[in-house]
Amino acid sequence: MHVPLQGSLFDQADDVRLGPLRGVRRRELGSGAWVDVLPGWLSGADALFEELVARVPWRAERRQMYEREVDVPRLLAYYGAGEPLPHPVLDEARAALSAHYAAELGEPFVTAGLCFYRDGRDSVAWHGDRTGRSAREDTMVAILSVGDPRDLALRPRGGGPAALRLPLGHGDLAVMGGSCQRTWEHAIPKSTRAVGPRISIQYRPRGVA
């Protein structure tokens, strides 16, 4: 069942803008992995959500799963290095993150992948972003979320229940860093609750997917 977006009671602004990054709080996960979280980094997040729904060229994909082809349970969009993003604040966010993490990351965030979770049936399975350099090097993946919150679940690589759940939506920021893509896994689990739609914007450095 599709549930419409329920706007945040704490963010009624139409002015879409970023706050400072100095409020980021880090949680050490172990094995060299960590996650930074900043709730409400983006104000006017609900207005941005509506613009992205309308303006982004969303595509549905199908992928091979064992012996059959299945629908990917979310809509996708991708912007490569040098491509303008679908709203100026997303370019501003990428520049701000690149500047803030320059000393640790040593390079800028250059790509942006967008995922549109339409309701609780849309999800992403347990995985690490280990395609490319992230299979052997420490790196970062920054996630800006707009729309209704959905849990970003994290667990040590190898299986088991989630060790941490971060509800992300309405302009929240999470940054997975260090060895997180190699030593931990993350997922957006399906939800049986009546949850509204959410869009995540994932910023990555060159050669990380």
C-alpha positions as CSV (number, residue, x, y, z in Angstrom):
1,M,0.0,0.0,0.0
2,H,1.4,3.4,-1.0
3,V,1.4,5.9,1.9
4,P,1.7,9.6,1.1
5,L,4.5,11.6,2.7
6,Q,3.7,12.9,6.2
7,G,5.6,16.1,6.5
8,S,7.8,16.7,9.5
9,L,6.3,18.8,12.3
10,F,9.7,20.2,12.9
11,D,10.5,21.3,9.4
12,Q,7.8,23.3,7.7
13,A,10.2,25.6,5.8
14,D,10.0,26.0,2.1
15,D,13.5,27.4,2.0
16,V,15.7,24.5,1.2
17,R,19.1,25.0,2.9
18,L,21.9,23.2,4.7
19,G,23.0,23.8,8.3
20,P,26.5,23.6,9.6
21,L,28.4,20.3,9.8
22,R,29.9,21.0,13.2
23,G,27.1,19.1,15.0
24,V,28.1,15.7,13.4
25,R,28.5,13.0,16.0
26,R,30.7,9.9,15.4
27,R,30.0,6.3,16.6
28,E,32.9,3.9,16.5
29,L,31.7,0.5,15.2
30,G,34.9,-1.5,15.7
31,S,37.4,-3.0,13.2
32,G,38.3,0.5,12.0
33,A,34.7,1.3,11.0
34,W,32.6,4.2,12.1
35,V,29.4,6.1,11.3
36,D,28.8,9.9,11.6
37,V,25.2,11.1,12.1
38,L,23.7,14.6,11.9
39,P,19.9,14.8,12.3
40,G,18.2,17.6,10.4
41,W,21.2,18.8,8.5
42,L,18.9,20.0,5.6
43,S,16.0,22.2,6.3
44,G,13.1,22.4,3.9
45,A,13.6,18.6,3.3
46,D,10.0,17.9,2.6
47,A,9.9,20.6,-0.1
48,L,13.1,19.1,-1.6
49,F,11.5,15.6,-1.5
50,E,8.6,16.8,-3.6
51,E,10.9,18.4,-6.2
52,L,13.0,15.3,-6.5
53,V,10.0,13.1,-7.0
54,A,8.8,15.3,-9.9
55,R,12.2,16.2,-11.5
56,V,14.5,13.2,-11.3
57,P,14.4,10.7,-14.2
58,W,13.6,7.7,-12.0
59,R,14.1,4.3,-13.5
60,A,13.0,0.8,-12.5
61,E,15.6,-2.0,-12.9
62,R,15.5,-5.7,-13.0
63,R,18.3,-7.9,-11.8
64,Q,19.2,-11.6,-12.1
65,M,18.5,-13.4,-8.8
66,Y,19.6,-17.1,-9.0
67,E,17.6,-18.5,-11.9
68,R,15.1,-15.7,-12.5
69,E,15.0,-12.0,-13.2
70,V,13.3,-9.9,-10.5
71,D,12.3,-6.2,-10.0
72,V,14.7,-4.1,-7.9
73,P,12.5,-3.0,-5.0
74,R,13.1,0.7,-5.3
75,L,13.5,3.3,-8.1
76,L,17.0,4.5,-9.0
77,A,18.9,7.4,-10.6
78,Y,22.6,8.1,-10.9
79,Y,24.7,11.2,-11.5
80,G,28.3,10.7,-12.5
81,A,31.3,13.0,-11.8
82,G,30.8,16.4,-13.3
83,E,27.0,16.0,-13.9
84,P,24.8,18.7,-12.3
85,L,22.5,17.3,-9.7
86,P,18.7,17.8,-9.9
87,H,18.7,20.6,-7.2
88,P,21.4,23.2,-6.4
89,V,21.4,22.2,-2.7
90,L,22.6,18.7,-3.6
91,D,25.6,20.2,-5.3
92,E,26.1,22.4,-2.2
93,A,25.9,19.4,0.0
94,R,28.5,17.5,-2.0
95,A,30.9,20.4,-1.8
96,A,30.3,20.9,1.9
97,L,30.9,17.2,2.7
98,S,34.1,17.2,0.5
99,A,35.4,20.2,2.5
100,H,34.5,18.8,5.9
101,Y,36.0,15.4,5.3
102,A,39.0,16.5,3.2
103,A,41.6,15.7,5.9
104,E,40.3,12.2,6.5
105,L,39.1,11.2,3.0
106,G,41.9,13.0,1.0
107,E,39.7,13.4,-2.1
108,P,36.2,14.8,-2.9
109,F,32.9,13.1,-3.2
110,V,32.2,13.1,-6.9
111,T,29.1,10.8,-7.7
112,A,25.6,10.7,-6.4
113,G,23.2,7.8,-6.5
114,L,19.6,8.3,-5.6
115,C,17.1,5.7,-4.3
116,F,13.4,6.2,-4.1
117,Y,11.7,3.9,-1.5
118,R,8.0,4.3,-2.3
119,D,6.6,2.4,0.7
120,G,7.6,-0.3,3.2
121,R,7.8,-2.9,0.5
122,D,10.8,-1.2,-1.1
123,S,14.2,-2.1,0.4
124,V,17.8,-2.9,-0.1
125,A,19.4,-6.1,1.1
126,W,22.4,-6.5,3.3
127,H,25.6,-5.5,1.5
128,G,28.8,-3.4,1.6
129,D,29.7,-1.0,-1.2
130,R,32.7,-3.1,-2.2
131,T,32.7,-2.7,-6.0
132,G,36.0,-0.9,-7.0
133,R,38.5,0.6,-4.6
134,S,36.3,0.2,-1.6
135,A,36.9,-3.6,-1.7
136,R,40.5,-3.0,-0.5
137,E,40.7,0.6,0.8
138,D,39.1,2.7,3.5
139,T,36.6,5.2,2.1
140,M,33.4,7.0,2.9
141,V,29.8,6.9,1.7
142,A,27.6,9.9,2.7
143,I,23.8,9.5,2.8
144,L,21.4,12.5,2.9
145,S,17.8,11.4,3.4
146,V,14.5,13.2,2.7
147,G,11.0,12.0,3.1
148,D,9.7,9.7,5.9
149,P,12.3,8.0,8.0
150,R,13.4,4.5,7.2
151,D,16.0,2.5,9.2
152,L,19.5,2.2,8.0
153,A,20.5,-1.1,9.6
154,L,24.2,-2.0,10.2
155,R,25.8,-5.3,11.3
156,P,29.3,-6.8,11.2
157,R,30.1,-8.5,8.0
158,G,29.3,-12.2,8.1
159,G,25.6,-12.1,9.1
160,G,23.5,-11.9,12.2
161,P,20.9,-9.4,13.4
162,A,21.4,-5.7,13.1
163,A,23.7,-4.2,15.6
164,L,22.6,-0.7,15.0
165,R,19.5,0.9,13.4
166,L,19.5,4.6,12.4
167,P,16.1,6.1,11.4
168,L,17.0,8.5,8.6
169,G,14.6,11.0,6.9
170,H,13.6,14.6,6.9
171,G,17.0,16.0,6.1
172,D,19.2,13.6,8.2
173,L,22.8,12.9,7.3
174,A,24.8,9.7,7.9
175,V,28.4,9.1,6.8
176,M,29.8,5.6,6.8
177,G,33.6,5.7,7.0
178,G,36.9,3.9,7.7
179,S,36.6,0.2,7.0
180,C,32.8,0.2,7.1
181,Q,32.2,-1.0,3.6
182,R,34.6,-4.0,4.0
183,T,34.0,-5.0,7.6
184,W,30.3,-4.1,8.1
185,E,27.2,-4.5,6.0
186,H,24.2,-2.2,5.8
187,A,20.6,-2.5,4.6
188,I,17.2,-0.7,4.4
189,P,14.9,-3.5,5.6
190,K,11.3,-3.9,4.4
191,S,8.7,-2.6,6.9
192,T,5.3,-4.1,7.7
193,R,4.3,-0.7,9.2
194,A,2.5,1.9,7.2
195,V,5.6,4.0,6.2
196,G,5.7,6.9,3.8
197,P,8.1,7.4,0.9
198,R,11.8,8.3,1.3
199,I,14.6,9.3,-1.0
200,S,18.2,8.8,-0.2
201,I,21.1,10.6,-1.9
202,Q,24.4,8.7,-1.6
203,Y,27.6,10.6,-2.3
204,R,30.7,8.6,-3.1
205,P,34.4,9.3,-4.1
206,R,35.8,8.2,-7.4
207,G,35.9,4.5,-8.0
208,V,33.6,3.5,-5.1
209,A,30.3,1.8,-5.8
